[in-house]
Each structure stands twice: as structure tokens, then as C-alpha cells.
Amino acid sequence: MKAIQINEGKMFWEEASLPPCEGSEVLIKIKATAVNRADLAQKAGLYPPPPGASQILGLECSGIIEKVGSKVKNRKIGEEVTALLSGGGYAEYVCCPENHVLPIPKSLTLLESAAIPEVFATCWFNLFMEGNLKIGEKVLFHAGASGIGTAGIQLCKEFGCYSYVTAGTEEKVNFCVKLGSEKGIVRSENRYESFKNYCPDGLNIILDPVGGNYFEENLNNLAIDGRLIIIGILGGTEGKLNIGHLLMKRQKIIGSTIRSRSIKVKGQVMEQLFDKIWPLFNARKIKPIIYKTMNINEAEKAHQIMSENNNIGKIVLEIS
Amino acid sequence: MKAIQINEGKMFWEEASLPPCEGSEVLIKIKATAVNRADLAQKAGLYPPPPGASQILGLECSGIIEKVGSKVKNRKIGEEVTALLSGGGYAEYVCCPENHVLPIPKSLTLLESAAIPEVFATCWFNLFMEGNLKIGEKVLFHAGASGIGTAGIQLCKEFGCYSYVTAGTEEKVNFCVKLGSEKGIVRSENRYESFKNYCPDGLNIILDPVGGNYFEENLNNLAIDGRLIIIGILGGTEGKLNIGHLLMKRQKIIGSTIRSRSIKVKGQVMEQLFDKIWPLFNARKIKPIIYKTMNINEAEKAHQIMSENNNIGKIVLEIS
């Protein structure tokens, strides 16, 4: 098969060995993958794959099941699926546990379905499973126009919650508000204006890919019993806090990644996605926001678009 | 009735007005209360009672129900009970919601039962409800010989978990190990030796009343998926962290107090205590560790014992 290989920080579409598929795993002939910030970090050598994971980039895909391991129970050869991957999506084939794979929603094409797993799994897991988001609560998404932001805004709307965003441009903020967000703020370099004017009691959850630069401001904007869930460190790793405030406000700071979690936990996330979110896809109430579909040969260009923050929503890379 | 009143930082046993008892509340004629660190902080003006709470010191008591509000369903006049209070325990009478009150365990006297609510509720809530403690996990208690430490060590033992402690003296460490702790370390001023030698994979939960001084060392000792639960700031409020480590290790920092939580949440904690822990009291598998029982007139002396860290376990103050 062919797959993206990295040489001196550049991506090349080259020959690679077909991944083995055993036990409870399925082999997927990939239709498309999608770009995530983590891909850019991994390509730069800053985010090594977890032990046992493919060295090839790509945390999600859509495609057709070509082979099933001897212990596979719920998936079948020929099925159109979308999958959450610990790596290996930038390739013609990938192998993953069957419980990380779901049939594509009825409302979407196979190509579009590549844009679902990573951002919807991240949002569902962090907001509802880790963050215990409740009806009526207020959520702030930094990078509101990102794949995760656009997924999160829609989920908040459907589950009776209010979303707020920061984003890099007025255009992005407007997009987020149109999608369902209550209020957006165009961020300044390394900081954002307080949300105290819009949420005087504070935000219940902040889903934050920024880390260091926003840390103190995030805690300042957090409500009593609020949860700051950090999923990225685009703004550095240094954090300072007043522990007394954290204590008196009963707040939680949660460091969270999905990729390195156990097969079982990721299986539970996918199961919940199928139960809670798939019906919303099928009813056309939500959809993955796709900025652009490009060919895998244009992966380098796709990464550049993301690194320059030019996308609103996901960038899909078509493979076959 | 009489109650402890504070005048220029000193406690006096003086006349006070009987608290009203309405709706779902019960009035308890107090047999005994017990001393908590929070009492010392409140007396010093550093920990004001939450809105609506009694201004009188005292977060727990045992006693006999003297009166019930019109909506009380599960408690009866004449019943011997123990209660979690938001304040008011250093008095002859206190009023509180009926769902914060439990009948005393069969194995304990009314006097001894005053030492249960605050530390067992704190441990149960933080370890099991907030911290999701699982069988086989490892917990570190700072101030292992405190009321909370001695309650936590016993709970870990009964629920198939391993406990570790820091304490101020060799005698305290030995007490903790005898009570069921795996290993204890005598702390030095403002720091403690790493537990890496004893728990190379790190600690799953650290229940920490210290805060600032221990913050970085706590995070260093925390396992992947570990939870640092901060319940006090005896060692200051300044914290610094590496957010990247928190993220990659998927750790949680949780600020937690019970006192200011809703009546409902505290009721849930007491309900779980009755279901999960009361049978262990009744079977004499666990007990509150009581250092000394003193008369309420000696409250000042009792506070001094605690402020000098001379107690192992709880100090009970007998009132009637």
C-alpha cells in the first residue's frame, strides 16, 4: 500500500507495508482522512505516537472494511465505516479495533464521514464524560471555528447548553454565532477579553487547546464548580494559579487527550457517539463542518492552511 | 441556649439564641461536636461561613433530635443521631436539614459518633464521588494522622485500595501504618520526599490539605490519570505547573470543599455514607480515631492541640 512518509519534516506519498489485522481488529480500505492539529505537531516531532500505534499520521478515517480479524463480532466486510485511529489514517489501508469503528451516518457521504471521529469524540468525551456537562450550562470553546469548536457548538445547541467562542477573525466569530453560539470574541495576541460581561456567573466548562497563555484568564472566567479542560498547548505549557481560589470555587483543571487512552475507553466513547450523536446526524440536526476536501497529495498544502489558521471547520484529505 | 462566641480571637461559652427549625430541618440537642482545621481558620477570620450558615463554629455533632420541622420524613424526635453541619456545632442546640443527619452506628456511643461526619464525608466524597477511586489504586494522604487521614486509611483498606501517608513525626507514621497504610514518610519543613521509590508508577489520588508548598511535588508524584484533590491551603496558595505534563498524563487538579455545597449534594454524600460506610461501622471494621475527648469549656485548649499538630485523630468536645 501507499502511505504518507515524513522525510526532513516534509510529507511524501510512498510505499509502506500493509498493517497486520488480527483478533478484534478490522482492516479498512481508506476513502478519506482529515487533518488535525496533532498531525502538525507529530510531523514536527513534537507529539510522538503512543506505544503500539502506527507511526503514520492520521487520527481518523472513513472507508470500507476489507478484512476482519477472527474475533470481530459487530463489523462486516464491505461495510462503509468511519473510525477513530491512534494513527495511520494518511494511508491506503489502516487497521484498528472494531470498537473504534462505526457505520457512517445515513445523512453523510463516505467522504464527509471522515471528518467526524476525532472532533466529535473529543467533544463528547471531554464535555459529557470528563466534564459532566449538564443542561443549561455554559461552555467556552477557544478556536471556535476549528473542527472541535464547530462540533462543540452544535452539540451544545442540541443538548440544551450555551456555547461561547473565541476565534481569530470577525468572519470566524460570525460563522460560530450562525452555527449556534451565543457570543464570540475576536482574540488578541496571547489573550482574550473577559467573558464576565456576557456570563457574570462565569463559564461552567472551558474546552481549551491553548494552555499556558490563556491559563490565568481561563481560571478567572470559570464559574463555581467550573471545569477547565485542557486539550492542547498551542499557547505554551507554563501555568500559574491561586490554589485558594480553585478550592473556594471548587473548580477542576483537567488535562485530557483521547489518543493515548486504552482501547476500552475509546470504545466506550465511540459507543456513546453511536447512541447519542448518530441519531442527530441521521436526523440532519448536526453535521461535520468541512472547510475543504483536498487530495492526499496536497497534504502539505492542507497542513499549511491549518497552521495559518485559514480554515473554518475540518480539512478532509481524499485518498481513494 | 449556650454556644461558643468569639471575642477578639478567643472563644467564650455564652448565651445565644436558639436556631429556628422549619420545613425539612431538625433541631438537635447536642451531645458533642469535634474540632476541625476549618474551625481554627474560621476563628482567625480566614474562613467565613457560607451564606445562610450559622456564624457559630462547628461542622459536625452528635446528639438527640428534640424537634422536627413540618416536612421532615425520615427522622424522629428522641433519635440518637450524628450530623454534618455547615456551622453551629459548638452549641447546645443546632438546626440542620434532615438529610444531613444519620442515626448513630450500633458500634459507637453517642459521644464517639460526633467524630464521624466531617472526616468520613470528606473522604468519601473526595475519594469516591469526586475522585472515582477504584479497587487497587494508590492514595496518598498528607497529614496521615489527622482525622481525615485516619478515616481515609481505613476506607482504603476496606475498599481494596492502598494508602500512603506523610506525617509530622515517626510516631504518627507508625500509627498510620498500624492502622493500614502501606508506607509513611516523615515530612520535612515545606516538602516531602518523593514516593517514586515506593510507587514507581505514581499515586492515583493525592488528598491534599497543604496546597502551595506541596503543589509541584504532588504533581510529580501523580500517576497517569491521577487526581490531585486539594482540600486545604495550609501551605499557601501559589501554584505553578507544567500544563504539558498535565495534558500528556491526563491528570486532574480538583479544588474541593464540602461545606459550601448545596443541601442536595451534602444529602447525597450522607446517603452514600449510610449505604457504604455505616455497615462497616456496625461490623466494627472501621471506627473514628479519637485522640481525646474534652469539655466544650476546654475548646481553646483543644484548638491549641490541633494548631500544634499534637493530635492523632479527632478531638471531641463534649457539650451536654
Interface residues (C-beta under 8 A of the other chain):
Chain A: G211 G212 F215 I230 I231 G232 I233 G236 T237 E238 G239 K240 L241 N242 I243 G244 H245 L246 L247 M248 K249 R250 Q251 K252 I253 I254 G255 S256 T257 S260 R261
Chain B: G211 G212 F215 I230 I231 G232 I233 G236 T237 E238 G239 K240 L241 N242 I243 G244 H245 L246 L247 M248 K249 R250 Q251 K252 I253 I254 G255 S256 T257 S260 R261
